[in-house]
Amino acid sequence: MSNIEQSDTFRLGDRMVKRLGYGAMQLAGPGVFGPPKDHHAALAVLRHAIASGVNHIDTSDFYGPHLTNQLIREALAPYARDLVIVTKIGARRGVDASWIPAFSPEELTRAVHDNLRNLGVDVLEVVNLRAMFGIHGPAEGSIEAPLTVLAELQRKGLMRHIGLSNVTPAQIEEGRRICRIVCVQNNYNLAHRADDALIDELARQGIAYVPFFPLGGFTPLQSSTLSDVAARLGATPMQIALAWLLRRAPNVLLIPGTSSLAHLRENLAAAELDLPDDVASALDGIAANTAPAHGATSR
Ligand SMILES: NC(=O)c1ccc[n+]([C@@H]2O[C@H](COP(=O)([O-])OP(=O)(O)OC[C@H]3O[C@@H](n4cnc5c(N)ncnc54)[C@H](OP(=O)(O)O)[C@@H]3O)[C@@H](O)[C@H]2O)c1
């Protein structure tokens, strides 16, 4: 079994977490809506992640909706003391599986209570406010009003830490004037590198950067360079993509998503890969030859 017990850590809030974690979004049904195709397999994936040393899980109550958090609770409660579950709010789901912005004080408060109830905890460890100004990625717009609501809920003791998702550097600066921001979760991977400068700046500030779509999201990354490097190192392309992210900066925390036990094992084994400098340089060239990443409509 791949075990990431010895792998690097980085601070998330006031806890140190392994840099290789797990993203739970893929556990819900197609379109991140409805129950998983195999309930027992979903529980097995979650339990295997924890048994392998994962102590950082990313989720949201709008995955399913509600069902992904309920699966996490069924599989893992009572939770290990070192497990950090990070959730996100700022959207709700329509009956047609659509993603609807949900930023009123009432909607944000309800979302926090939904997460508490469905995860079965008294306090949420980290809540990300997921901005929804742009359809295909971050776009400017003030986050002051919803973040002030979140900061008030934090003062009431409903969450320990606050992060931001799908945000611009200006929104992060605005957010940091309102409350402490412990992590930023944006779309970033080998082929989609709009946040290169932001990652380095956040590293200097000691803030975790958590790329979503680390494997390319719903359309996993494909590149001949990636395949060639994988063949040369006796690894899979997805492992190389994760190893490149681990090498990218010390504040990068990974949450690759999968509903498959085999893929989970494969992804966790990426922690053992050491990329030589010439390989990392070749992989750096991929972004220059790639169109913007797909899948920007999901959360
Ligand atoms: N803040 C946001 O707006 C936002 C947006 C999207 C996602 N997220 C979070 O980020 C996490 C990661 O993103 P993601 O799950 O969308 O995308 P991802 O991790 O980039 O890729 C997931 C996709 O890759 C496949 N996959 C996983 N491991 C694989 C492997 N070893 N070989 C081949 N295919 C593999 C998965 O299918 P299988 O299930 O078949 O393995 C799934 O289709 C999510 O789980 C979620 O927690 C946040």
The ligand as an ORCA input file, in Angstrom:
! r2SCAN-3c Opt
* xyz 0 1
  N     -12.809     25.352     -5.511
  C     -13.327     24.931     -6.637
  O     -13.975     25.691     -7.358
  C     -13.126     23.501     -7.065
  C     -13.436     23.120     -8.383
  C     -13.221     21.811     -8.754
  C     -12.709     20.905     -7.840
  N     -12.423     21.300     -6.572
  C     -11.811     20.352     -5.604
  O     -10.592     19.920     -6.171
  C     -10.536     18.496     -6.167
  C      -9.733     18.031     -7.353
  O     -10.346     18.403     -8.557
  P     -11.111     17.374     -9.488
  O     -11.407     16.121     -8.748
  O     -12.227     18.095    -10.101
  O     -10.085     17.158    -10.660
  P      -8.697     16.378    -10.800
  O      -8.213     15.939     -9.463
  O      -7.821     17.225    -11.623
  O      -9.085     15.134    -11.709
  C     -10.119     14.282    -11.409
  C     -10.386     13.454    -12.653
  O      -9.235     12.683    -12.961
  C      -9.571     11.292    -12.894
  N      -8.414     10.642    -12.235
  C      -8.017     10.759    -10.962
  N      -6.896     10.044    -10.746
  C      -6.591      9.458    -11.927
  C      -5.557      8.587    -12.333
  N      -4.603      8.196    -11.490
  N      -5.565      8.162    -13.630
  C      -6.530      8.572    -14.506
  N      -7.534      9.390    -14.168
  C      -7.566      9.836    -12.879
  C     -10.832     11.192    -12.101
  O     -11.621     10.091    -12.523
  P     -11.797      8.770    -11.599
  O     -12.833      9.106    -10.586
  O     -12.231      7.751    -12.572
  O     -10.469      8.467    -11.011
  C     -11.519     12.498    -12.476
  O     -12.174     12.372    -13.725
  C     -12.004     18.077     -6.206
  O     -12.181     16.752     -5.799
  C     -12.640     19.116     -5.331
  O     -12.523     18.730     -3.972
  C     -12.606     22.587     -6.175
*
